[in-house]
């Protein structure tokens, strides 16, 4: 069987109007066109779907079942139409932990004024690609390189590396900055999937002896607030996730963290060039 959307729409119009004439009026076509479409459908099925009468028509049992399925099919088609209409009007920007930190709000404010035809939406997705590879976003903020020959990325800025620890930490609470060697003496809480901290960060070959894994930024902050360990992160985390009981301080000798924007190479989203330029300018303006 080869179904056509026109036949299904015409059938539903007749079922709802209970009249070929009224259905044709609703559809803006001739009654003959409606009759031909329904008749063609019935010939392929080999069975009537409508019982005709002089002043009204009713669906047969098969017609009732077919109409119910047709409504579901056309509802899905309507959703596809909506997706197609909105595809070039929404730019979904994924991030795993902290978007672009203190620059996030200025970007959203300026973008809406400069690009009224493209809505910029932030989507948090805790995967290494910030939802890009999974198909949830059109572009993504990532702070570790994204693997894949089908992806492109560009560095739009650099961020300081911070250490996070419990506000009542007896040794560190009065410190203004700390060093990597001092952090190595503590238990370090990390997110091995999307975080920027690994043992390789300690280039002198003396990494912390113990790492504790967390599942996302909220678990990471909870563990640190409870004094179960300390964390090393990008400065954007402090801007996005202030938490009572957690203090952030600069890591004096910590290497900066590059911030990348990534996208599908063969399918760059609308507005991508402007997004890259505007994010890069925000980072340049606060050096």
Phi, psi and omega in degrees: 000133173247113182267146174241146180295327180298315179299317180295319179294318180295319179300312181296324179298319179291317180299318181288320183275341183060026182198134176294321182295313180292324178297318179298320178297319178295323183277341182077030178232178180281156177297326180297322180295321178293316180298318180297317182296314180293320179298320178297319178297317182293323180294322178292323179285334184075023184199149179289143172247348178226139173262115182275143174220163183304322186242000181194168175218152183229148177287144172285172175307319176295321179297321178298314181294317180295321180296320180297317178293321181297323179296320180293318179298313182291330176294320177294322178297319178299322178293323176296320177298318180295320178299316180296320180294322186272348187303321183265014180238355181232130175245107182270119182252114183271154174205153182266318185239307196214029178042234179243035172059228184293346179275352186297308181296314175303322179297312182297321180293313182289325182297315183298329178281323183275335185229068182296343182268353180230115178277128177264119181245132174268134182230118178274126182213112189275071172227163181304330180263009180057034176091358183290307181297328180285351178086013183274343184222168180263332176212165186214146171269122179225149180244005169230145183304138179264123181283147175137123182290343181271001181251150171240154177207161178215144177280124182253350180181172176237145179235148175292154174264132181243156171250138178247135179209167181295138184299334181262018179302120187293333183267329190251348192298338179259002182281144177265338178202159179224169181244161183301322182295325178291320180295325182296342180277355182251165166287131184247128179270128182226159168252102186292345182274313188235357182282170182255007185249123173222174179297335181291347179295332179272092188287348178277001179082015180236068180285169176303148180282339184222128172245143175243130183271142173237160183271334179197185185294327180292316176296321179300312180294320179299316181295320181291317179300327180279359179079018181278352179170182176240169181224154175241131188206173175283154182297338178299329180299319180295324180289325184270334192227057172296137185221126175306133179092358179237131180246140176247134177223151179296148171263109190302320182249019179280133180294145179295160182253119177286138178254121182253148161252130183237154180201169177286128185301317184270001181217062179294134184286161176297138179084003185299314182301315179295322179298313179301314182297317185288321178293317179298321180294323177298318178291321180295324186288347182242021178293000000 
